[in-house]
Amino acid sequence: MKYQRGVALSGLIFWGVVLVLVAVLGMKVTPTVIEYYKILKDSKATVAKVGPEATVADVRNAFDRFAEIDMLQFSGKDLEISKDGGKVVIEFAYEKRIPLFWNVSLVIDYQGSTKE
């Protein structure tokens, strides 16, 4: 006697729903991850552009120019700028809230630094 093999309709529907939910979550999270990496890239480019004698205002203005090119909502006033060993260090931290459905949201805390 041969046994039937294959996927039942209920299993197909279940895995289809799971796949759609994972895809939707990925489509909502991916833009925020891309934004984080743009901010990090712009921070590193700002440190490379300004010299160690630059003021905090100079660093913020330089970052704002990079952020304007990349069309970021993040601005230079959200940066923490310091010097470590005569080198400019930029640090940032922010929270991103992604609405999923009804009153359920996903909160991601991003933080980055140009310190190596």
N, C-alpha and C positions, 0 to 999 in steps of 0.2 A: 504494500500500500504506500502510495506517495503522499507526503505531507505538503500542504500548501505553503508557499513562501510568498513574502511580499509585505506591503505596508497596509494596515487597516486604514479606513477613512478617518477614524478618530485620531489615530497616531499622526496621520498626514496633516490634519487640521491643527493639532497641538503643536507640532514642530513648525508649521507655517506661521502660527501666531508668535511663537518664541522668536523665530527668525525676523519677523517684521518688527517686533519690539526692540530687538538688539539693533536692527538697522536704523530705526528712528532715533534711538538713544545715541548711536554713533553720529548721525547727521546733526544732532543738536549739540553734541560735545565737541566735535571736530573744529568748528569755527573758533571756539574759545581757546583751544589748544594752539591753533595757528596764531591767534592774537598774542598769546603768551610768548611764543617763540619770536614773533616780530618785535615785541617789546624788549626781549632779551638781546636780540640782534641789534636793535637800535641803541640800546644801552652800551653794548660793546663798541659799536661804531662811534658813539659820542666820546667814550673814553679814549679811543684811538685818535680822534680828531683834535680834542682839546689837550692842551699841555698841562703839566703839573701846576703851573702858576695860575690856572684858570679859576675864576671865582664861581661860587655856587650859581649865581645868575647866568654866567656864561654857559655853564654846563646845562642848565635848564633850557636856555634858549637853543642851544645846539640840539638837544634831544627833541625839543618841540619841532624843529625843522625836519628832523628825521621822521618823527611821528606824523607830521603833515603829509609827507611823501607817501608813507604807508597807510594813510587814512585811519589812524588809530584814535580811539576815544580817550586813550590814556594820555595824560599831559605831564610835563616836567615838574609841576607842583606836587605830583604824587610820588616823586622820587626822594629817597634818602641819600644824600651825597656826603661823602666823607673822604678823608685822605688816610692812606695806610702806607707808611714808608715813602712818603713823597709822591705817591701815585693816587689818582682820583679813583674812588670806588663808588659805584652806583648800586643801591639796593632798592628793591621794591617788593611790595606784598599787597595783594588785593583779593577780594572775594567775588566770585562770579556765581550768580543764582540763575539756574536754567529751569524755567517752568516746563514740567512734563505733561501733566494733565490735571484738571480740576484744581485742587489746592495742594498738589504734590510738586515739589521742586527739588532739583539736585543742586547742592551747594559745593563748589570746588574752591579751595584756597590755593592761590598761586603765589609763589614767592621766588625771587631770583636775585642774583648778584653778579657783578662783574669781577668779584674777587676770585682769584684762582687758587 
